Amino acid sequence: MASSLDTYLGIHPAALQLQSKRMEVLANNLANVDTPNYKARDLDFRSALAAATGSADAPVSLATTKAGHIATSPDTAGGAALKYRVPLAPSLDGNTVDAQMEQAAFAENSVRYQATLTFLSNSLRNLMTAITGQ
């Protein structure tokens, strides 16, 4: 059951966690830009956020009766699996990381992360103002 604070903050805590996970994935891609046969990965943020918040757009997940029946993938984040990025021009060594695209995605994600922090900060500041009356 969600508390009233969870309701007040909305989807922002879940978005912050997913943006952090996406930043890790993008940084991993950048770190492996020269690794032969490395396949760039990314997180589908929209479906991951839908799964994390229980939205109707959430992808269908498998239900199992015992944990050993179907192994869960270690490459999941917030209910949405990491996906391989389709390269515009794959390199001869099989690496699909495009450093400029990864840097642009990382910068965009950083701006979104900062915006989410600002929304959370303002929400908590408004809540403190309401509590203290100042």
N, C-alpha and C positions, 0 to 999 in steps of 0.2 A: 504494500500500500504506500502510495506516495505521500510524503508530508507536505504541508502547506508551503514550506520553503522550496521543495522540489517543484511544486506547481508554480510558485512565484518566479523561479529562475528559468523555467521553460526548458527549451532544448539546448540552451547554451552550455551547460556542463558536458553533455554528451558530444556536442559539436567540438568543444575544446579538446576532449580526449581523442576524438577521431582525427582532428587536425594535427595533433601531436603525433599520432601513429603514422599519418600520411607524411609528415615531415621526416620521420625516421626512414620510411621507405624511399623517399626521394633522395635523402642523404646517402643511403646505401647505394642507390643507382649511381650517384655522382662519384662515390668512392670506388666503384667498379667500372669506371668509364674505359679503362684500358685492359680490363680482364677479358681474355679470349672466351668466346661462347657464353658470355654473361647475358642474360635476358632481362631487360628493364621491366620493372613492375610498377604498378600504381594501384591506388585504392579508389574504388568507385564511391566517392564521398556521398553522393545522393542516396544510393541504396544502403550504404552503411549507416547513415543517419536515420533513414526510415526504419531500418531493422533495430537500431538502438533505442528509438523512441516508440516503437510499436505501431508505427504508421501502417495504413492499409497498403502502401506501396512497398512494404517490406518483402524481400524475397522469401520464398517458401523454404523452410528448413526441415530436415528429416527428424522424425521422432523415433527413438529407439527404446527398447525395453531394458536393455543392459548396456553398460558402457563398452563392453568388449565386442558387441555385434558389428558396429560400423565405427571405424576409427575416425575421429574428427581431424580435420586438417589443421596443422599448426600455423598455416598461413591465412588465418582469418583475423579480422579486426572488427569488432562491433557487430558480428553477424554477417558481414560481407567479406567475401574472399578477395584476396589480392589477385589482380589480373595482370597478365602480361601486356606490355605496351606494344602496339603495332609500329614498327619502325618506318620512317619515311624513306630512309636509304640505309639499309643494313651494311655493316662493314664486312670486309673480306674475312675477318677472323671470327665472324658469327656474333659479335657483340651488337646489341640493339640499343645501346644507350646513346642518345643524342645530348651532348653536354649542354648545348644552348637551350633545348627544350626543357631539360631537367632543371636548369637554373631558373628559367622563367616560371616553371611550375612551383619551384621552391619559393621564389619571391612572392608569387601570388598567394601561396598557402601561408606564408609568413604574415602578409597583410591581413588575410582573413583571420588568422590566429590572434593578431593584435586587436582586430575589431571585436572579436568575441570576448577577449579579455576586457576591453573597454565597456562592452554591454554588461558583463558580469559585475565589473567594478561600479558602474553607475547604478545598477540594480541594488547592489549591497549598500551603496552610499545612501540611496533613497530610503531603503529599509531602515538604516541606522538613524536617518533624519526623522523618520516617522516614529521610531521607538523613543528617541531622546527628545524630540520636539524642538530641535534647534535648527 
